[in-house]
Amino acid sequence: MNIQELREKLSKVDLLSAYPFINGYGISTKTNKKTGNDELVVEFNVSKKIDKFNIKGEYLLPKSLSAFDIDIKTKVTERLVPSIDCKFQIDEIINYTGTVAKHDEFDKMQNNFLPLLEGAELLGKDSIIPTAARWNSTFNVEPVKSNRQKVRPLSGGCSSIYYDNGTDATLGLLVRDTQDRSIVALSNSHVYSNVLLIGEEAAIYGTENNMLALSARQPGNKVYNAFGNLSPAIDHIGIPKRTSYLSILNDKNNFVDACTVELSSNLIDESSNSVIWFKEKGPYQFATTEEIYSLMDPSSLNYRSPVFRSGRTLGPLGYPGNIREDKTIPISITSYVSAIDLTPSLTASDGTNIFSAGINSIKTRLFRAFDNEYFTTFYKSSDNQKVYIQGNRHFGWFNRPDYSTLIGSGNLFPSLTGDFKDVELAIQDSNGIKTFYRGVYNAFYVNDDNQIYCSGQRPNYGITNVIPISADPYFSHLENVSNNRGEVYLDPWTEMVLNNTDITAPGIKKIFLGSGRNYILTNNDKLFVKGWNAEPPGNSSSLPGYEYNSLGHGNSTQIFTSFTQVPGEWLDFADFGTVILAISSDNRLCAAFNHTTNIGSSLGTSTDILNDPLSSYNSFGSNADGGLVDDYTTVTHKASAYTTGFIFSRYLFHASYNLTDNIIPITIDNNEVFVKKIITIDDKLGRPQLIDGCNAINLVTTDDKLINLYGKRSIGDGTNNAVYIKHNNQPVIWDSTCKKLGDNPSSYTNTAFISGGNIFMYGRNIKIDSIPGRDDGRYMEGFGRDTTYPLLPILDKWGTTECNGTSAFKYDNFPNFDSIAGHFGAINVGDDSPGYNAVLYFSNSNGVSAIGSNYNGVFGDTGYYKDKLIVNSVDTTSNVNFGLPAPIFFKNLFTIQSKEKIFSVAEGGDSGTAVFAQLSSTVPAASAWKCIGLLFAGAPTPANDAEGACVTIENIVNELDIEPWEGDI
């Protein structure tokens, strides 16, 4: 169906009467996931998107308009009623949710949101998503200074308003009156005449109805514009001449909010037919309605063509029409709820855009659970020879004042000089980079020649007093090298000299280098270990590095200074701190652990996957039934000097030093399940807190199914200790299409993975007790509902049967991608922290994009964004808030929006702004910028996808008898 046919069919139905609970509807587009092409749809706007399972049946919107004999799909967009001051009305969401949502959903909305709405505007959006106003708000700084100051001769885009109690708005354009051929100023009716309602309606609602008593001025009222004047005579420019009027009671013909002003003498010259900051100088043609509709037609040359506007509050917006071609968005938006293109920002310090040569993979790491200060992104080049870093270059968990004493520069990459927002080359190896890893205090990588290079903390740092550098065969060549960082810290990139041919000949498949333990898995399934089997030292305070290691081989306190082979063959391993898990050649899961659980320290609990963390707060005896193993002993000891002042008492302790000593049978439905791959921890698929609070690990079975393995307490009856992760009630098949997504390495984790180009998530709601104003222990939903973060469709599913501990929820609204990386996790927050973090990076043939939290600018400096605008819907029917007792119903509008959805396009004071579109033609000479209408209202701001509602120029022409002014006086 083409757009003209759709317009004709829509003109014969009244969808606002059929669905009176919506804000409006219009013609828009949506990408077909199968074809990748944009298709026409009818868009419904609602005050709050609510999961279909929580909506009363009579308020469900149709997926298509087939019931109206229109073969077209629909989409639903959360869009509050646009208003002339662009402000949010708190009651709107409350009233809408109370009307359409089931009772439980409404109660949850009130309980979760209302305390946060006090003094806020849009469910926290105003505090986390800056708008264009933030970077154009200083009145005496260009570009907005030119729009707000006194302009003589007059020009389109300048500040202007009626005198009597008027605030400030915009003179849109100078046009010609076709009745007397005079030149008049054009803006909104509510800007120049304050005439909205007439006759009985004016009497009922108290609206002005005598426009002739008003006086137009430029610039606006001094109370709202520092360049204005209190005297009406000084800034007077004319009186209203011809205006549109509107009706609440008879709303069938509300098409236009526009007015012309008869100008006083000597206010214009031939230059006045242009618009401030617009690259295209006047005169301007007026677009036809068909041309406006072509901007929303995927089959047209004009689809998503550039739009420009220049008004009082936000100044000029719209690349490439803006004279200020270098004008970009110099703000760091804190949360992107729609995918944004990062490609232009991925330019390294040497001037190379790293995507131009292709990106093989993206990795993210988060080291501190309270903010993104330690968030790091790595981009690996498609030739596997380079890794670029963006984000934090340092190591460590805390902002300790003695960092410089402890670790010198505190930098894993001291040769890099850029800011954390910058992209810099961190690793380069012409032999190819097989794998790389950044830990808390160290980083290392392995090249295709199986050479290992390290930076930061030397492997086995935790047992320096046991294996000093002189006794370490892999770094002894550095014994006499002074780097001013101490023998435990290595400059990048220091080679770990590996002389073991049993490792180098078959090659390295997987590696982990830690402070007390090191592992290498070779391509022929041999597992090698280096480090120390360490025990808690009782009441001693001499524990080096506070490590409790059980390496999987050897005996208590045994030290392996060289890589030593663990007997047998091993398919996979994963390091969990005090626990090492490995899969034997007969597909059995084996564990070696020095298991300690603190249940009495003021530092809180120190848990791992082998026990039930919740029961650790009750009594230590209950823990004997809680985990994967049982035999605990109580010990007491002091902490090391690192945590001096804290006494760890009442520890539960169990040790199994050899992997083969503890084989963990995995059972589902009373049948033993065999596994071949661990996908937890090292690649951060997830450690979700699931049934009864027990942590889980994710494994792949020999028949390619994804499972979660729990402690005994989590299952209850003792017959199962694992479950299949299912989608549509079928086990997820973990095959070559599956890739892992990162998560927060805490026990409060929600889990994500991708398969076949789709994102799946599962987990459970999380109990958070330490959120300010949220100390009632209420269960919060994943990612946090207190803020507007991405993946909202998942949030609406959380806690339902569609998204829980054993059921994967498919996220259907994410763009196509080739590679992907992310960090997910719900974490406790403090007063100054960013809230619940959720970020996701993905790449495709067009570049690299991201959604989610950009706290501290982890996506990089957003200054590279051009201020691009597009038409987002046409033939739009909408309620508009004029501050009257009821909204006014409009027809035949169009809306504009930031193309990248990164800033609002209208704020109070932009009313009356002229809107232009770059209209192409099959005849190049006929292509031109044309005026398509006037902006008169905006979606509530701040919001990064806020739209502006506009009336079409053709409707204005028909109602006010105007035409383009060619420039002659």
LOKE-598226 format. One line per 10 residues: their letters; for each residue x, y, z of C-alpha. Coordinates in steps of 0.1 Angstrom, whole numbers, plus 5000, padded with zeros to 4 digits. Layout:
! LOKE-598226
a> X:Y:Z; ... $
! end
This chain:
! LOKE-598226
mniqelrekl> 5000:5000:5000; 5014:5034:4991; 5011:5064:5013; 4984:5081:4992; 4962:5050:4995; 4968:5049:5032; 4959:5086:5036; 4927:5081:5018; 4917:5050:5038; 4926:5067:5071 $
skvdllsayp> 4905:5097:5062; 4874:5075:5063; 4879:5061:5099; 4880:5078:5133; 4906:5059:5153; 4905:5084:5181; 4869:5076:5187; 4876:5039:5184; 4905:5042:5209; 4898:5073:5230 $
fingygistk> 4925:5064:5255; 4953:5071:5230; 4969:5105:5225; 4968:5104:5188; 4979:5085:5157; 4996:5091:5124; 5015:5075:5095; 5051:5065:5103; 5075:5037:5094; 5090:5006:5110 $
tnkktgndel> 5119:4984:5099; 5108:4950:5087; 5133:4926:5105; 5130:4900:5078; 5137:4923:5048; 5156:4950:5066; 5135:4976:5047; 5114:5004:5062; 5076:4999:5058; 5047:5022:5063 $
vvefnvskki> 5027:5017:5096; 5001:5035:5115; 5016:5047:5148; 4995:5049:5180; 5008:5073:5207; 5000:5064:5243; 5010:5080:5276; 5027:5049:5290; 5037:5016:5273; 5025:4987:5294 $
dkfnikgeyl> 5031:4950:5288; 5001:4934:5270; 4997:4910:5299; 4991:4939:5323; 4965:4958:5301; 4928:4954:5305; 4915:4935:5275; 4894:4964:5262; 4924:4986:5260; 4946:4964:5238 $
lpkslsafdi> 4956:4981:5206; 4954:4961:5173; 4986:4948:5156; 4970:4958:5123; 4940:4978:5110; 4925:4949:5092; 4893:4953:5112; 4889:4987:5095; 4896:4972:5060; 4930:4987:5060 $
diktkvterl> 4959:4963:5053; 4985:4980:5074; 5005:4971:5105; 5006:4993:5136; 5032:5002:5162; 5027:5017:5196; 5049:5046:5208; 5051:5060:5243; 5045:5097:5237; 5029:5121:5261 $
vpsidckfqi> 5005:5147:5249; 5025:5175:5232; 5021:5209:5246; 5029:5245:5236; 5053:5248:5265; 5067:5213:5260; 5062:5205:5297; 5053:5172:5313; 5021:5167:5332; 5026:5143:5360 $
deiinytgtv> 4990:5133:5362; 4989:5121:5326; 5008:5088:5333; 4989:5082:5365; 4955:5087:5349; 4964:5067:5318; 4978:5038:5338; 4948:5038:5362; 4925:5036:5332; 4941:5009:5310 $
akhdefdkmq> 4962:4988:5334; 4951:4959:5355; 4949:4967:5391; 4981:4951:5402; 5001:4969:5375; 4986:5003:5385; 4995:4996:5422; 5030:4987:5411; 5033:5019:5391; 5022:5040:5420 $
nnflpllega> 5044:5023:5445; 5075:5024:5423; 5072:5057:5406; 5051:5082:5426; 5077:5089:5453; 5102:5097:5425; 5079:5120:5406; 5079:5147:5433; 5098:5176:5417; 5107:5155:5387 $
ellgkdsiip> 5093:5157:5352; 5095:5125:5333; 5101:5095:5355; 5136:5106:5361; 5144:5114:5325; 5150:5150:5333; 5178:5141:5356; 5196:5117:5333; 5190:5128:5297; 5201:5164:5290 $
taarwnstfn> 5184:5180:5260; 5194:5204:5233; 5183:5232:5257; 5212:5224:5280; 5237:5233:5253; 5218:5262:5238; 5205:5276:5271; 5229:5305:5277; 5211:5335:5262; 5242:5356:5255 $
vepvksnrqk> 5262:5329:5237; 5259:5320:5201; 5241:5306:5183; 5210:5314:5203; 5221:5349:5211; 5212:5359:5175; 5178:5343:5178; 5169:5360:5211; 5183:5395:5207; 5167:5425:5190 $
vrplsggcss> 5168:5420:5152; 5164:5449:5128; 5156:5445:5100; 5133:5416:5111; 5142:5381:5101; 5126:5347:5104; 5137:5327:5135; 5139:5357:5159; 5123:5361:5193; 5088:5375:5192 $
iyydngtdat> 5055:5374:5211; 5024:5394:5218; 5027:5421:5244; 4999:5417:5269; 5013:5391:5294; 5031:5373:5266; 5063:5354:5275; 5086:5347:5245; 5083:5327:5213; 5094:5328:5177 $
lgllvrdtqd> 5087:5348:5145; 5087:5320:5120; 5089:5337:5086; 5081:5368:5066; 5054:5361:5040; 5031:5380:5016; 4994:5385:5023; 4976:5376:4991; 4946:5399:4998; 4965:5433:5000 $
rsivalsnsh> 5000:5421:4988; 5016:5434:5020; 5045:5417:5039; 5035:5402:5072; 5051:5382:5100; 5039:5346:5104; 5039:5327:5137; 5014:5307:5158; 4980:5320:5168; 4989:5314:5204 $
vysnvllige> 5021:5334:5199; 5007:5366:5183; 4970:5368:5190; 4964:5346:5220; 4932:5338:5202; 4924:5301:5207; 4887:5300:5214; 4859:5325:5204; 4823:5332:5214; 4808:5310:5240 $
eaaiygtenn> 4838:5289:5243; 4860:5319:5251; 4834:5329:5277; 4834:5294:5292; 4871:5290:5293; 4882:5325:5299; 4904:5328:5268; 4912:5361:5251; 4889:5369:5222; 4899:5404:5211 $
mlalsarqpg> 4932:5401:5193; 4930:5437:5181; 4938:5449:5216; 4971:5430:5215; 5005:5442:5202; 5032:5422:5187; 5068:5427:5199; 5103:5416:5190; 5121:5404:5211; 5100:5388:5238 $
nkvynafgnl> 5091:5400:5273; 5120:5411:5293; 5110:5388:5321; 5118:5359:5298; 5143:5375:5275; 5172:5396:5287; 5173:5414:5254; 5136:5425:5257; 5121:5457:5272; 5092:5464:5295 $
spaidhigip> 5079:5492:5273; 5055:5481:5246; 5065:5510:5224; 5102:5502:5222; 5100:5467:5208; 5066:5471:5191; 5066:5456:5155; 5028:5455:5147; 4994:5442:5155; 4978:5408:5147 $
krtsylsiln> 4961:5409:5113; 4946:5375:5105; 4945:5344:5128; 4932:5309:5130; 4909:5299:5158; 4904:5266:5175; 4876:5248:5192; 4874:5223:5221; 4837:5215:5215; 4838:5213:5177 $
dknnfvdact> 4872:5198:5169; 4866:5185:5134; 4883:5214:5117; 4913:5221:5139; 4941:5221:5114; 4961:5252:5120; 4976:5273:5149; 4988:5303:5129; 4986:5341:5128; 4999:5370:5107 $
velssnlide> 5010:5404:5120; 5006:5436:5101; 5041:5452:5104; 5049:5488:5113; 5070:5507:5089; 5108:5505:5083; 5112:5470:5099; 5123:5450:5069; 5145:5451:5039; 5153:5426:5011 $
ssnsviwfke> 5173:5404:5035; 5143:5399:5057; 5130:5370:5036; 5158:5348:5051; 5159:5329:5084; 5186:5334:5110; 5214:5308:5108; 5198:5290:5078; 5224:5282:5051; 5197:5285:5024 $
kgpyqfatte> 5189:5322:5019; 5154:5333:5010; 5131:5335:4992; 5116:5301:5001; 5090:5281:4983; 5062:5265:5001; 5060:5227:4999; 5028:5210:4988; 5011:5185:5010; 5022:5157:4987 $
eiyslmdpss> 5058:5168:4991; 5054:5167:5029; 5040:5132:5027; 5069:5121:5005; 5092:5127:5036; 5076:5097:5052; 5073:5075:5021; 5101:5048:5020; 5097:5047:4982; 5104:5084:4978 $
lnyrspvfrs> 5136:5102:4971; 5126:5125:5000; 5123:5098:5026; 5140:5109:5058; 5154:5140:5040; 5171:5166:5062; 5149:5191:5081; 5160:5225:5095; 5144:5249:5121; 5157:5280:5138 $
grtlgplgyp> 5139:5293:5168; 5141:5314:5200; 5150:5287:5225; 5171:5260:5208; 5184:5283:5181; 5193:5266:5148; 5189:5228:5145; 5192:5207:5114; 5223:5195:5095; 5232:5203:5067 $
gniredktip> 5210:5234:5066; 5227:5250:5096; 5252:5277:5087; 5273:5265:5117; 5284:5233:5099; 5306:5224:5128; 5277:5225:5151; 5274:5193:5170; 5259:5181:5202; 5285:5189:5228 $
isitsyvsai> 5268:5171:5257; 5273:5137:5272; 5239:5123:5274; 5237:5099:5304; 5214:5073:5289; 5205:5064:5254; 5172:5045:5251; 5176:5041:5214; 5206:5029:5195; 5231:5056:5187 $
dltpsltasd> 5259:5055:5161; 5293:5055:5178; 5313:5051:5145; 5322:5088:5141; 5337:5089:5176; 5359:5058:5171; 5388:5078:5159; 5420:5070:5176; 5446:5095:5187; 5466:5089:5155 $
gtnifsagin> 5436:5100:5135; 5425:5066:5123; 5389:5057:5125; 5391:5022:5138; 5359:5010:5122; 5372:5019:5087; 5393:4987:5088; 5366:4967:5105; 5360:4954:5140; 5363:4918:5150 $
siktrlfraf> 5349:4920:5185; 5339:4943:5213; 5345:4936:5249; 5335:4955:5280; 5346:4953:5316; 5332:4969:5347; 5353:4966:5379; 5334:4987:5404; 5298:4980:5412; 5289:5016:5421 $
dneyfttfyk> 5295:5035:5390; 5310:5034:5355; 5342:5051:5365; 5360:5017:5360; 5341:5008:5328; 5363:5000:5299; 5355:4991:5263; 5379:4972:5240; 5376:4971:5202; 5396:4944:5184 $
ssdnqkvyiq> 5404:4950:5148; 5392:4927:5120; 5428:4917:5112; 5433:4907:5148; 5464:4927:5151; 5452:4957:5172; 5431:4963:5203; 5418:4998:5210; 5408:5009:5244; 5382:5034:5255 $
gnrhfgwfnr> 5374:5041:5291; 5393:5035:5323; 5430:5027:5319; 5437:5021:5356; 5433:4991:5378; 5419:4987:5413; 5386:4986:5430; 5387:5017:5452; 5396:5053:5449; 5424:5050:5474 $
pdystligsg> 5444:5081:5482; 5476:5060:5485; 5474:5047:5449; 5505:5065:5438; 5525:5049:5466; 5511:5014:5461; 5511:5011:5423; 5529:5041:5408; 5508:5055:5380; 5481:5030:5387 $
nlfpsltgdf> 5478:5025:5350; 5477:4993:5331; 5486:5013:5300; 5510:5040:5311; 5521:5048:5276; 5486:5061:5268; 5480:5097:5275; 5444:5103:5265; 5412:5109:5285; 5390:5079:5293 $
kdvelaiqds> 5366:5091:5266; 5394:5089:5240; 5401:5059:5218; 5437:5048:5219; 5457:5019:5206; 5464:4996:5236; 5478:4965:5220; 5494:4960:5186; 5510:4927:5175; 5517:4918:5138 $
ngiktfyrgv> 5516:4881:5149; 5479:4884:5156; 5461:4887:5189; 5444:4854:5198; 5429:4865:5231; 5432:4894:5255; 5420:4900:5290; 5419:4929:5315; 5416:4919:5351; 5412:4940:5382 $
ynafyvnddn> 5449:4947:5385; 5464:4933:5354; 5460:4928:5317; 5475:4902:5293; 5471:4889:5258; 5483:4859:5238; 5493:4861:5201; 5489:4835:5174; 5525:4824:5181; 5514:4815:5216 $
qiycsgqrpn> 5535:4843:5232; 5521:4858:5264; 5524:4895:5272; 5514:4911:5305; 5508:4946:5319; 5502:4958:5354; 5503:4933:5383; 5526:4904:5377; 5509:4870:5378; 5513:4854:5413 $
ygitnvipis> 5515:4889:5428; 5496:4875:5458; 5525:4851:5467; 5554:4874:5460; 5570:4865:5493; 5568:4828:5482; 5577:4832:5445; 5598:4864:5442; 5607:4875:5408; 5641:4859:5410 $
adpyfshlen> 5624:4825:5415; 5598:4830:5388; 5611:4813:5356; 5588:4834:5334; 5600:4868:5346; 5634:4862:5361; 5650:4880:5332; 5635:4912:5347; 5652:4908:5381; 5677:4936:5375 $
vsnnrgevyl> 5654:4958:5355; 5642:4989:5373; 5609:5003:5362; 5601:5024:5393; 5570:5003:5399; 5584:4975:5420; 5590:4939:5411; 5553:4930:5411; 5543:4955:5384; 5551:4950:5347 $
dpwtemvlnn> 5553:4976:5320; 5532:4969:5289; 5538:4947:5272; 5562:4925:5291; 5567:4890:5276; 5561:4861:5299; 5589:4838:5287; 5572:4805:5283; 5597:4777:5276; 5574:4747:5281 $
tditapgikk> 5570:4730:5247; 5541:4709:5260; 5522:4742:5260; 5537:4760:5230; 5537:4731:5206; 5499:4723:5207; 5491:4760:5213; 5471:4779:5239; 5433:4775:5238; 5424:4793:5270 $
iflgsgrnyi> 5443:4812:5296; 5439:4829:5330; 5466:4847:5349; 5457:4857:5385; 5474:4870:5416; 5476:4836:5432; 5468:4811:5405; 5474:4808:5368; 5459:4784:5342; 5466:4775:5306 $
ltnndklfvk> 5445:4751:5286; 5461:4738:5254; 5446:4729:5221; 5452:4692:5229; 5431:4694:5261; 5459:4696:5286; 5455:4718:5317; 5485:4735:5333; 5485:4752:5366; 5510:4776:5384 $
gwnaeppgns> 5506:4791:5419; 5499:4782:5455; 5474:4760:5473; 5467:4785:5502; 5448:4780:5534; 5432:4806:5558; 5459:4810:5584; 5438:4808:5615; 5444:4838:5638; 5474:4849:5618 $
sslpgyeyns> 5474:4882:5600; 5502:4872:5576; 5480:4859:5548; 5497:4873:5516; 5472:4889:5493; 5443:4875:5513; 5440:4847:5488; 5425:4813:5495; 5437:4792:5466; 5429:4757:5456 $
lghgnstqif> 5446:4751:5422; 5430:4718:5412; 5462:4699:5417; 5486:4690:5445; 5483:4693:5483; 5477:4719:5510; 5502:4748:5508; 5520:4732:5478; 5536:4757:5455; 5540:4753:5417 $
tsftqvpgew> 5566:4778:5405; 5563:4765:5369; 5533:4755:5349; 5526:4720:5359; 5502:4697:5341; 5470:4686:5359; 5466:4649:5354; 5440:4639:5327; 5425:4657:5298; 5402:4687:5302 $
ldfadfgtvi> 5377:4703:5278; 5372:4736:5296; 5379:4755:5329; 5367:4786:5347; 5383:4805:5376; 5359:4817:5403; 5384:4832:5427; 5384:4806:5455; 5370:4780:5432; 5383:4764:5400 $
laissdnrlc> 5358:4744:5378; 5369:4722:5350; 5352:4697:5326; 5369:4664:5322; 5373:4645:5290; 5344:4623:5300; 5322:4654:5303; 5320:4655:5341; 5321:4688:5360; 5349:4688:5386 $
aafnhttnig> 5357:4714:5413; 5386:4723:5434; 5380:4749:5461; 5392:4766:5493; 5357:4775:5503; 5353:4803:5528; 5321:4822:5536; 5322:4851:5560; 5290:4853:5581; 5301:4877:5608 $
sslgtstdil> 5322:4905:5594; 5311:4941:5590; 5324:4938:5554; 5294:4916:5546; 5294:4882:5529; 5321:4868:5507; 5303:4841:5486; 5310:4819:5457; 5289:4796:5436; 5292:4766:5459 $
ndplssynsf> 5270:4779:5487; 5237:4796:5493; 5245:4832:5501; 5212:4840:5518; 5215:4812:5543; 5249:4825:5553; 5231:4853:5572; 5211:4829:5594; 5234:4804:5611; 5265:4787:5599 $
gsnadgglvd> 5250:4753:5606; 5224:4759:5579; 5251:4763:5553; 5260:4726:5555; 5229:4719:5533; 5232:4749:5511; 5258:4745:5484; 5272:4719:5460; 5295:4705:5487; 5288:4699:5524 $
dyttvthkas> 5319:4693:5547; 5325:4727:5564; 5347:4735:5593; 5345:4767:5614; 5377:4788:5616; 5385:4822:5628; 5413:4845:5616; 5423:4881:5612; 5424:4899:5579; 5456:4909:5562 $
ayttgfifsr> 5471:4943:5564; 5451:4952:5533; 5420:4953:5554; 5435:4961:5588; 5408:4970:5614; 5383:4944:5603; 5380:4910:5621; 5368:4881:5601; 5352:4857:5625; 5330:4826:5621 $
ylfhasynlt> 5342:4813:5587; 5329:4782:5571; 5357:4764:5555; 5362:4734:5532; 5390:4726:5509; 5394:4702:5479; 5428:4707:5463; 5424:4683:5434; 5398:4686:5407; 5392:4649:5406 $
dniipitidn> 5384:4648:5443; 5351:4665:5438; 5330:4654:5408; 5297:4672:5407; 5269:4651:5392; 5244:4672:5373; 5209:4660:5372; 5177:4672:5355; 5145:4652:5359; 5164:4625:5377 $
nevfvkkiit> 5187:4620:5347; 5224:4628:5348; 5234:4654:5323; 5269:4657:5308; 5286:4690:5298; 5313:4702:5275; 5316:4740:5280; 5315:4765:5308; 5302:4799:5298; 5303:4817:5331 $
iddklgrpql> 5327:4841:5346; 5355:4842:5321; 5332:4855:5294; 5308:4869:5319; 5276:4853:5306; 5261:4855:5340; 5259:4845:5376; 5223:4853:5381; 5207:4853:5415; 5179:4829:5409 $
idgcnainlv> 5158:4804:5429; 5161:4810:5467; 5189:4834:5461; 5215:4807:5451; 5240:4817:5425; 5241:4797:5393; 5267:4788:5367; 5259:4784:5330; 5271:4753:5311; 5265:4737:5277 $
ttddklinly> 5256:4701:5276; 5270:4675:5252; 5238:4678:5232; 5242:4717:5229; 5216:4728:5255; 5221:4757:5278; 5217:4749:5315; 5219:4766:5349; 5236:4746:5377; 5226:4756:5413 $
gkrsigdgtn> 5235:4747:5449; 5213:4720:5465; 5192:4744:5485; 5179:4761:5453; 5161:4731:5440; 5146:4718:5473; 5139:4682:5467; 5175:4671:5461; 5166:4653:5428; 5177:4681:5405 $
navyikhnnq> 5206:4705:5408; 5202:4721:5373; 5176:4733:5349; 5174:4739:5311; 5171:4775:5300; 5141:4775:5277; 5125:4798:5251; 5090:4791:5240; 5092:4761:5264; 5120:4745:5244 $
pviwdstckk> 5156:4743:5256; 5179:4769:5242; 5203:4753:5217; 5238:4766:5222; 5254:4763:5188; 5277:4784:5166; 5252:4812:5163; 5254:4818:5201; 5275:4845:5215; 5280:4857:5251 $
lgdnpssytn> 5271:4890:5265; 5288:4905:5296; 5272:4911:5329; 5280:4926:5362; 5303:4902:5381; 5282:4903:5412; 5256:4878:5425; 5229:4903:5417; 5229:4895:5380; 5206:4892:5351 $
tafisggnif> 5218:4872:5322; 5220:4878:5284; 5231:4859:5253; 5225:4861:5216; 5217:4834:5191; 5209:4837:5155; 5210:4875:5157; 5186:4876:5185; 5191:4887:5221; 5178:4865:5249 $
mygrnikids> 5177:4874:5286; 5167:4856:5317; 5171:4860:5355; 5149:4871:5383; 5138:4903:5401; 5163:4915:5426; 5159:4927:5461; 5176:4960:5467; 5176:4975:5501; 5200:5004:5499 $
ipgrddgrym> 5186:5027:5472; 5178:5061:5487; 5140:5062:5492; 5139:5025:5485; 5148:5010:5519; 5116:4990:5522; 5131:4958:5507; 5108:4959:5478; 5118:4937:5449; 5130:4959:5420 $
egfgrdttyp> 5130:4947:5384; 5161:4941:5364; 5181:4972:5353; 5160:4993:5377; 5126:5008:5370; 5135:5041:5388; 5153:5054:5358; 5146:5053:5321; 5172:5029:5308; 5171:5008:5277 $
llpildkwgt> 5156:4974:5271; 5122:4986:5285; 5104:4957:5267; 5124:4933:5289; 5116:4952:5320; 5079:4949:5313; 5084:4911:5310; 5105:4907:5341; 5090:4886:5368; 5065:4871:5345 $
tecngtsafk> 5066:4835:5331; 5082:4850:5300; 5113:4861:5317; 5124:4843:5348; 5151:4820:5361; 5144:4791:5337; 5128:4809:5308; 5146:4831:5283; 5129:4862:5270; 5136:4872:5234 $
ydnfpnfdsi> 5142:4909:5229; 5125:4916:5196; 5133:4953:5192; 5170:4954:5188; 5187:4962:5155; 5205:4936:5134; 5242:4932:5143; 5273:4911:5134; 5291:4913:5167; 5280:4924:5201 $
aghfgainvg> 5292:4931:5236; 5276:4943:5268; 5274:4948:5305; 5242:4940:5323; 5234:4940:5360; 5213:4954:5387; 5235:4969:5414; 5230:4988:5446; 5234:5025:5442; 5242:5055:5463 $
ddspgynavl> 5231:5091:5462; 5256:5102:5435; 5258:5070:5415; 5242:5065:5381; 5216:5040:5391; 5212:5006:5374; 5238:5001:5347; 5229:4985:5314; 5250:4991:5283; 5251:4972:5250 $
yfsnsngvsa> 5275:4977:5221; 5270:4961:5187; 5285:4964:5153; 5272:4957:5118; 5283:4966:5083; 5273:5003:5089; 5294:5008:5120; 5293:5005:5158; 5263:5015:5179; 5253:5014:5215 $
igsnyngvfg> 5224:5018:5238; 5222:5023:5276; 5239:5041:5303; 5266:5066:5293; 5275:5076:5328; 5308:5094:5328; 5308:5093:5291; 5318:5057:5286; 5305:5058:5251; 5329:5086:5244 $
dtgyykdkli> 5324:5123:5237; 5291:5129:5220; 5303:5161:5205; 5307:5144:5171; 5269:5143:5166; 5255:5165:5139; 5222:5181:5147; 5202:5161:5122; 5164:5163:5121; 5138:5143:5101 $
vnsvdttsnv> 5101:5142:5097; 5089:5113:5119; 5052:5111:5112; 5026:5126:5088; 4989:5129:5087; 4991:5130:5124; 4960:5133:5146; 4968:5144:5181; 4955:5160:5213; 4976:5191:5222 $
nfglpapiff> 4978:5207:5256; 4974:5245:5255; 4970:5248:5293; 4932:5248:5289; 4909:5225:5309; 4911:5200:5281; 4935:5193:5252; 4926:5206:5218; 4922:5179:5191; 4942:5185:5159 $
knlftiqske> 4942:5168:5125; 4966:5167:5096; 4998:5175:5115; 5033:5163:5110; 5061:5157:5136; 5098:5162:5135; 5124:5145:5156; 5162:5142:5161; 5173:5116:5136; 5196:5099:5161 $
kifsvaeggd> 5170:5105:5189; 5196:5123:5210; 5180:5156:5217; 5146:5172:5219; 5136:5194:5189; 5113:5219:5207; 5112:5237:5240; 5090:5265:5254; 5097:5296:5233; 5102:5277:5200 $
sgtavfaqls> 5065:5280:5192; 5060:5296:5157; 5094:5284:5144; 5094:5278:5106; 5103:5243:5095; 5121:5235:5063; 5129:5203:5044; 5154:5196:5017; 5132:5182:4990; 5149:5163:4962 $
stvpaasawk> 5137:5158:4926; 5145:5136:4897; 5154:5169:4881; 5184:5182:4901; 5176:5219:4893; 5142:5214:4909; 5156:5203:4942; 5154:5229:4970; 5148:5236:5006; 5111:5244:5011 $
cigllfagap> 5090:5256:5040; 5069:5227:5052; 5051:5243:5082; 5053:5258:5116; 5063:5242:5149; 5037:5249:5175; 5040:5223:5203; 5065:5197:5216; 5066:5164:5234; 5075:5168:5270 $
tpandaegac> 5112:5174:5276; 5138:5166:5284; 5138:5134:5265; 5162:5123:5238; 5135:5113:5214; 5110:5142:5221; 5091:5152:5190; 5079:5185:5178; 5043:5189:5165; 5039:5210:5133 $
vtienivnel> 5010:5224:5112; 5015:5221:5075; 5022:5252:5054; 4995:5243:5029; 4968:5244:5056; 4982:5277:5068; 4981:5291:5032; 4944:5281:5029; 4933:5296:5062; 4953:5328:5063 $
diepwegdi> 4956:5337:5026; 4994:5339:5024; 5021:5331:4998; 5059:5331:4997; 5075:5365:4997; 5100:5368:4969; 5120:5396:4985; 5108:5427:4967; 5094:5455:4989 $
! end
